[in-house]
Amino acid sequence: LRRKAEVLAAEAVSCLNKALILLKDVWEEIGIPEDQRLQRTNTVKNHIRGLLEMMIAEEHSLKLRLEESIESSRREIQQLCLQLDLPPPQEDNGQTILQAEKDLRTRVDLLLKEKSKRMEQLKDLLREDLELAEILGTPPSTVSPTNVPSTRTLDDLRQHLANQRKEKSQREDQFRSLRAQILVLVSDLDHSPDSGLESDLLQSDPDEFCLSSENLHTLGLLLERVRPCYHRLLFPENTFNLLHKRVCKCDLSFKSLLKSYLFCKTEFSEL
């Protein structure tokens, strides 16, 4: 390449010399005086020098812009590597200014894409985390939604969500089991919920119910309170078993029989 550049420079000088000789011949044929030919030659020289100086200034300006772009890209790469928790990339010291500028801009684009990808993943994970936290009655994740997460932070959050989904499934099964048992008992006992919370627990759509530990504990307490009433307090054990046998033979619902029994029990107790 250097040899070609030297050849091109020699050709440029040769062209310039030939052009000056041709101009000199033309001026002599025209009969332009010597002093005017010197002035015209000086004008050609100044024109060529001005053209070359303009080209040199443009190329120097390009060099400065490339160097500024390199420094700007280096600063941006350093900042992005800190945000993404990545080691700074190694630069090739043998590169030209143009090659280095292009390579650094490419690295900036790749790091920006990685940053955008992580922020989008974080947004989706935090949205799911908030939904599960509301359902389970647990505090949401403390991961910042504005800071760029590391790959380890994203992996930890994914594992946390997997545990939350498993917990949600277990609590749903527990809720449906407790609710089904309680609904059967309160229906037979003709029992009305004692509080607004009990009413909400029994009438809530299972898919919209807050599966907090406190609510599930309340359901468990309600079941413990209703079950003894059903099995022990309303009937002596022998009477209870006897009534069950009679129900099978009579055309009476258990609730009707229960009401009749309670009415009679009340009447006798007042005698």
Backbone torsions as a table, in degrees:
resi	resn	phi	psi	omega
1	LEU	NA	-39.6	179.1
2	ARG	-63.9	-41.1	179.8
3	ARG	-60.8	-41.3	178.7
4	LYS	-64.5	-39.8	179.0
5	ALA	-62.9	-40.9	179.2
6	GLU	-65.3	-38.3	178.4
7	VAL	-64.9	-42.8	179.8
8	LEU	-65.1	-38.3	178.4
9	ALA	-64.7	-42.2	178.5
10	ALA	-64.1	-39.3	178.3
11	GLU	-65.0	-36.9	178.9
12	ALA	-64.8	-42.7	178.1
13	VAL	-64.4	-41.6	179.6
14	SER	-62.5	-42.8	178.6
15	CYS	-62.4	-41.0	180.0
16	LEU	-63.6	-43.3	179.0
17	ASN	-64.1	-42.5	179.4
18	LYS	-63.6	-39.5	180.0
19	ALA	-64.8	-39.3	178.9
20	LEU	-67.0	-38.0	177.6
21	ILE	-64.4	-43.2	179.3
22	LEU	-63.5	-41.3	178.1
23	LEU	-63.5	-41.3	179.1
24	LYS	-60.6	-44.1	178.7
25	ASP	-61.6	-42.9	-179.8
26	VAL	-63.5	-44.3	-178.6
27	TRP	-63.6	-37.5	178.7
28	GLU	-66.2	-41.2	179.1
29	GLU	-64.6	-36.2	178.9
30	ILE	-72.1	-30.9	-177.6
31	GLY	92.7	29.3	178.8
32	ILE	-72.9	133.0	-178.6
33	PRO	-59.9	157.7	-176.4
34	GLU	-59.6	-43.8	-178.1
35	ASP	-63.2	-35.4	178.8
36	GLN	-72.6	-34.6	176.9
37	ARG	-64.4	-37.1	176.6
38	LEU	-64.0	-40.4	178.5
39	GLN	-63.0	-43.9	-179.5
40	ARG	-66.0	-39.9	177.4
41	THR	-62.5	-41.4	177.6
42	ASN	-63.6	-36.7	177.7
43	THR	-64.0	-42.1	177.6
44	VAL	-61.4	-45.4	-180.0
45	LYS	-59.0	-46.5	-179.4
46	ASN	-64.2	-38.2	179.8
47	HIS	-63.9	-46.2	-179.4
48	ILE	-65.7	-42.6	179.3
49	ARG	-63.2	-41.7	178.0
50	GLY	-62.3	-41.4	178.5
51	LEU	-62.5	-44.0	-179.9
52	LEU	-66.7	-40.9	178.7
53	GLU	-63.8	-38.7	177.4
54	MET	-63.6	-43.2	178.8
55	MET	-63.9	-41.1	179.0
56	ILE	-62.9	-42.4	179.9
57	ALA	-63.5	-41.0	179.4
58	GLU	-64.1	-43.6	-179.2
59	GLU	-68.8	-37.3	176.9
60	HIS	-65.0	-39.7	176.8
61	SER	-62.4	-40.1	176.6
62	LEU	-61.2	-42.9	179.1
63	LYS	-60.1	-43.8	179.5
64	LEU	-64.1	-41.3	179.0
65	ARG	-63.6	-39.8	178.3
66	LEU	-65.0	-41.7	179.0
67	GLU	-65.9	-38.8	176.4
68	GLU	-65.5	-39.6	177.9
69	SER	-64.1	-38.3	178.6
70	ILE	-63.1	-47.4	-179.7
71	GLU	-64.7	-40.8	178.2
72	SER	-63.2	-42.8	179.3
73	SER	-65.3	-39.2	178.5
74	ARG	-62.0	-43.4	179.0
75	ARG	-64.2	-42.1	-179.1
76	GLU	-67.2	-39.0	178.1
77	ILE	-63.6	-42.4	179.0
78	GLN	-61.3	-43.2	179.9
79	GLN	-66.8	-43.0	-179.2
80	LEU	-66.6	-38.1	178.6
81	CYS	-64.5	-37.2	176.1
82	LEU	-65.3	-43.5	-179.6
83	GLN	-65.5	-38.4	-175.9
84	LEU	-90.5	0.2	-179.2
85	ASP	57.2	48.7	-179.9
86	LEU	-120.6	149.4	176.1
87	PRO	-71.1	146.9	179.1
88	PRO	-65.7	140.8	-178.8
89	PRO	-72.3	152.6	177.0
90	GLN	-84.7	136.0	179.1
91	GLU	-96.4	150.4	176.9
92	ASP	-88.1	108.5	-177.5
93	ASN	-67.9	-16.2	-179.2
94	GLY	-85.5	1.2	-178.1
95	GLN	-76.4	153.0	171.3
96	THR	-77.9	168.9	179.5
97	ILE	-60.1	-42.7	-178.6
98	LEU	-66.0	-42.3	179.1
99	GLN	-65.6	-43.3	-179.4
100	ALA	-63.3	-41.4	-179.1
101	GLU	-63.7	-44.2	179.8
102	LYS	-65.5	-42.9	-178.8
103	ASP	-65.0	-42.1	-179.3
104	LEU	-67.5	-39.3	177.5
105	ARG	-63.5	-37.5	177.6
106	THR	-64.2	-40.4	179.1
107	ARG	-65.6	-39.6	177.5
108	VAL	-60.5	-44.9	-179.9
109	ASP	-60.8	-42.1	-179.7
110	LEU	-65.4	-41.3	179.9
111	LEU	-68.0	-37.1	177.4
112	LEU	-65.1	-38.3	177.4
113	LYS	-65.5	-40.4	178.1
114	GLU	-64.5	-40.3	178.2
115	LYS	-63.2	-46.4	179.5
116	SER	-62.0	-39.6	179.3
117	LYS	-63.5	-45.1	-179.5
118	ARG	-66.1	-40.8	-179.3
119	MET	-65.3	-36.4	177.9
120	GLU	-67.6	-42.1	177.4
121	GLN	-62.8	-42.8	179.5
122	LEU	-61.3	-42.3	179.5
123	LYS	-59.4	-45.9	-179.8
124	ASP	-65.9	-42.0	-178.7
125	LEU	-66.5	-41.0	-180.0
126	LEU	-69.8	-32.4	177.0
127	ARG	-63.9	-44.7	178.3
128	GLU	-66.2	-39.0	179.6
129	ASP	-61.3	-41.6	179.9
130	LEU	-65.6	-40.5	178.6
131	GLU	-62.4	-45.5	-179.8
132	LEU	-67.5	-35.9	179.2
133	ALA	-64.0	-39.3	178.3
134	GLU	-66.6	-38.6	-179.4
135	ILE	-69.8	-41.9	-175.4
136	LEU	-89.4	-7.9	-179.3
137	GLY	68.0	33.5	-179.7
138	THR	-113.8	157.7	178.7
139	PRO	-67.4	142.8	178.6
140	PRO	-72.5	169.7	-179.8
141	SER	-62.4	147.2	179.5
142	THR	-93.4	5.5	178.6
143	VAL	-64.2	132.0	-178.3
144	SER	-68.6	131.4	179.1
145	PRO	-80.5	-6.3	-176.8
146	THR	-105.8	-25.0	179.1
147	ASN	-82.5	144.5	178.5
148	VAL	-70.1	122.2	-176.6
149	PRO	-80.5	151.3	172.2
150	SER	-79.4	165.5	178.1
151	THR	-63.2	-32.8	178.2
152	ARG	-67.8	-39.2	177.9
153	THR	-61.5	-43.2	179.0
154	LEU	-64.5	-41.3	179.3
155	ASP	-65.2	-41.6	178.3
156	ASP	-63.0	-39.2	-180.0
157	LEU	-68.1	-38.6	176.7
158	ARG	-62.7	-42.1	178.7
159	GLN	-65.1	-40.6	177.6
160	HIS	-60.4	-42.4	-179.8
161	LEU	-67.6	-36.3	177.1
162	ALA	-62.0	-41.3	177.4
163	ASN	-65.9	-38.7	179.2
164	GLN	-65.5	-40.1	178.2
165	ARG	-64.3	-41.2	178.1
166	LYS	-63.7	-42.7	178.6
167	GLU	-63.9	-40.1	179.0
168	LYS	-61.8	-44.1	179.2
169	SER	-62.1	-42.5	179.6
170	GLN	-65.3	-41.8	-179.6
171	ARG	-69.6	-33.9	176.3
172	GLU	-62.8	-44.4	178.0
173	ASP	-61.9	-43.7	-179.6
174	GLN	-64.1	-42.7	-179.8
175	PHE	-63.4	-47.5	-178.5
176	ARG	-63.1	-37.4	179.2
177	SER	-66.6	-49.1	179.9
178	LEU	-63.5	-44.1	-177.0
179	ARG	-64.1	-42.8	179.6
180	ALA	-62.3	-43.7	179.1
181	GLN	-63.1	-43.2	-177.7
182	ILE	-68.1	-40.9	-179.3
183	LEU	-61.5	-39.0	178.2
184	VAL	-64.3	-44.4	-176.6
185	LEU	-69.2	-46.9	-177.5
186	VAL	-69.2	-27.1	176.8
187	SER	-68.4	-43.1	179.0
188	ASP	-69.8	-33.8	-178.6
189	LEU	-85.2	-7.1	-175.8
190	ASP	55.8	42.0	-175.7
191	HIS	-92.7	137.6	174.7
192	SER	-102.2	143.2	179.4
193	PRO	-56.8	140.4	-177.8
194	ASP	-80.7	-16.3	-177.1
195	SER	-144.3	165.4	177.5
196	GLY	-63.3	-34.2	179.3
197	LEU	-64.8	-43.7	178.5
198	GLU	-62.2	-40.4	178.7
199	SER	-61.9	-43.3	178.6
200	ASP	-64.0	-40.2	-178.3
201	LEU	-64.3	-38.4	-175.4
202	LEU	-84.7	-26.2	-175.9
203	GLN	-101.4	-6.4	-176.6
204	SER	-70.2	147.9	170.9
205	ASP	-70.5	126.2	-177.8
206	PRO	-55.4	-31.0	-178.7
207	ASP	-75.5	-16.4	-178.9
208	GLU	-111.7	2.2	-175.6
209	PHE	-77.4	140.0	175.9
210	CYS	-77.0	111.2	-174.9
211	LEU	-87.3	48.8	179.3
212	SER	-74.7	157.4	178.1
213	SER	-60.5	-36.1	-179.5
214	GLU	-64.9	-44.6	-179.9
215	ASN	-65.5	-41.2	177.9
216	LEU	-65.8	-36.1	176.1
217	HIS	-64.5	-40.8	178.1
218	THR	-62.9	-40.8	176.8
219	LEU	-61.6	-42.0	178.4
220	GLY	-62.1	-41.0	178.1
221	LEU	-65.0	-39.3	179.3
222	LEU	-63.7	-41.1	178.3
223	LEU	-64.1	-41.1	178.7
224	GLU	-65.0	-29.7	-179.9
225	ARG	-81.2	-34.2	-176.9
226	VAL	-81.4	-38.0	-175.0
227	ARG	-61.0	-45.1	177.6
228	PRO	-61.2	-35.8	177.7
229	CYS	-61.6	-37.9	-177.6
230	TYR	-72.8	-40.5	-172.0
231	HIS	-95.3	-27.8	-172.0
232	ARG	-124.5	-45.1	-170.1
233	LEU	-72.9	-35.7	-175.4
234	LEU	-77.1	-37.5	-176.4
235	PHE	-130.9	140.8	163.8
236	PRO	-60.3	153.3	-173.1
237	GLU	-58.8	-43.7	-178.7
238	ASN	-65.3	-42.9	179.8
239	THR	-63.5	-40.6	-179.1
240	PHE	-61.0	-44.6	-179.8
241	ASN	-67.0	-38.8	179.8
242	LEU	-64.1	-43.6	179.3
243	LEU	-62.1	-37.2	178.7
244	HIS	-63.3	-39.4	178.7
245	LYS	-66.6	-39.9	-179.9
246	ARG	-67.6	-34.7	-179.6
247	VAL	-59.4	-37.0	-178.8
248	CYS	-66.0	-26.1	-177.4
249	LYS	-96.2	-19.6	-175.8
250	CYS	-102.7	157.1	177.3
251	ASP	-90.7	56.4	-180.0
252	LEU	-128.2	143.2	174.0
253	SER	-78.3	156.8	179.4
254	PHE	-62.3	-36.6	-179.7
255	LYS	-65.0	-41.1	178.9
256	SER	-64.3	-43.1	178.8
257	LEU	-63.2	-39.8	-179.9
258	LEU	-63.3	-44.5	179.3
259	LYS	-62.2	-41.2	179.3
260	SER	-63.4	-41.7	-179.9
261	TYR	-63.6	-45.3	-179.4
262	LEU	-64.0	-37.6	179.0
263	PHE	-63.7	-46.2	-179.7
264	CYS	-65.4	-39.4	-179.7
265	LYS	-62.6	-39.5	179.8
266	THR	-68.5	-42.5	179.4
267	GLU	-60.4	-44.7	-177.8
268	PHE	-68.6	-35.0	-177.8
269	SER	-69.3	-23.4	-179.3
270	GLU	-86.3	-10.5	180.0
271	LEU	-73.7	NA	NA
